[in-house]
Amino acid sequence: MSYWHAFLLAIVEGLTEFLPVSSTGHMIIVANLLGIGQLPFTDTFITSIQFGAILSVVVLYWRRFLQSFDFYLKLAAAFIPFGILGFLLKDVIEALLKNVAVVAWSLMLGGVVLVFIDKLFTSERKQVTTPSFAQAVKIGLFQCVALIPGVSRSAATIVGGLAQGFDRRSAADFSFLLAVPTMAVITAYQLYKTFKVAAPGTDDIKILLFGNVVAFIVALLAVKSFVDFVSRFGFRAFGLYRIAVGMIILIMLALGIPLQII
């Protein structure tokens, strides 16, 4: 993987990590288009640079992380279902990550949900700073759906927040906060697997650090814009985008364009 490849993937990650469009799905697709989808280091890079984007949440929401210990317990309660199910199904998930068709179908089905989500939750919404334990666990259960590549962790948790009566901004905010422990654990696990097999070379480590920095900077710019957009316009545009991208990928695969990871 070159620095140019890392730069492009990091921009995709920074732009899409907090959008309900599946950052992992987009990076898998872009990696295949760049011809590096089959490289062993690509899996590590795609997973690990998500932590760079997530660090932007710590910077932008730092006051929220200085709340009471109760706040961290609720983040943990929301993460636990995802962590347990992810560990039990890790082999299945890794296999699905290598299937672009699965990503395409997930994008389309998730897009249909987002197209109608604003109409589904039309009752009065409330602004929520910190959810209750029960609400946190329920949002965590929604996050488990994001174990399917292409579903989007952001989309799943935002829908979970809306289902608990949150307004759009509150649902997005908690989704971002929950991303911190989730992506920290995923990144640590991916790096552990990588180092267990063979320690990455110096060049790979430099590329990984470079990608995290780029993803962090781009995500800083993307987060606020996304929250402002969904607060005003809702999620329909993202749903239509997901459907369009999923259809394009399936058409390309049907035409024999080599997007499948080998």
C-alpha positions, 0 to 999 in steps of 0.5 A: 500500500502506498501513501497515495492509497492510504490518503484516499482511504483515509479521506473516505473514512473521515467523510463517512465514519459518522454518516449513516452510509457505512465507512467500512463498506465504502473503504472495502469498495474503494480498496478494491477499485484501487487494486489493494483489496487483496493485500493482508495489510489492507484489512488492518489499515481499514479497521485501524484508521477508523480510530483516527476518525473516532478521536475527533469525537474526543476532541469535539465532545471533550466536555461530555467525557468529563461527566460523571462515572455514570456516563462511562457505565452507560457507554459500557452498557451500550457497548457490551452487546456488540462486544459479546456478539462480535466476539462470538461471530468474529469468523463469520464477520471476517468472511462477510467483510470479504464479500462486496455483494454483501456490502452492496445489499446491506447498503441498499436495505439500510438505505430503504430504512433511512428513506422512511425513518423520518416518517416512522418516527414522527411523534414528538422527539426529545433532547437527551444528554445522557440516556438511561441504562435501559436506553443505552442497552437498547441502542447497543442492541441496535448497534449489533446489526452493524456487525453485518458489513455495509449496515453502518454502525452510525446508522444502526445506533442513530436509529436505535436512539430515534427508537428511544424517543431521542431527537435527531441531534441527540441520537447522532450525538450518542452514536458518536460517543458510543463509537469511541469505546467501540472503535477502540476495542475493534482497533486494539483487536485488529492490531493484536491479530496483526502483530500476533501473525507478524509485526508490520514493517516500519513502512506499514506503521508509518502509513498506518499513522499517516492514515489515522492523522488524515482520517482525524482531520477530515472527520473533524470537519465532517462531524459538525456538518453532518449533525447540522444537516440531519437536524434540519433535513433528516436522513432521506438523502443518505438513504437514497445515496445508499440505495444508489451506491448499492445498485451501482455495485451490484450492476458492476458485479453483474457485468463482471467488473472485478470488485470481489476480494479474492 
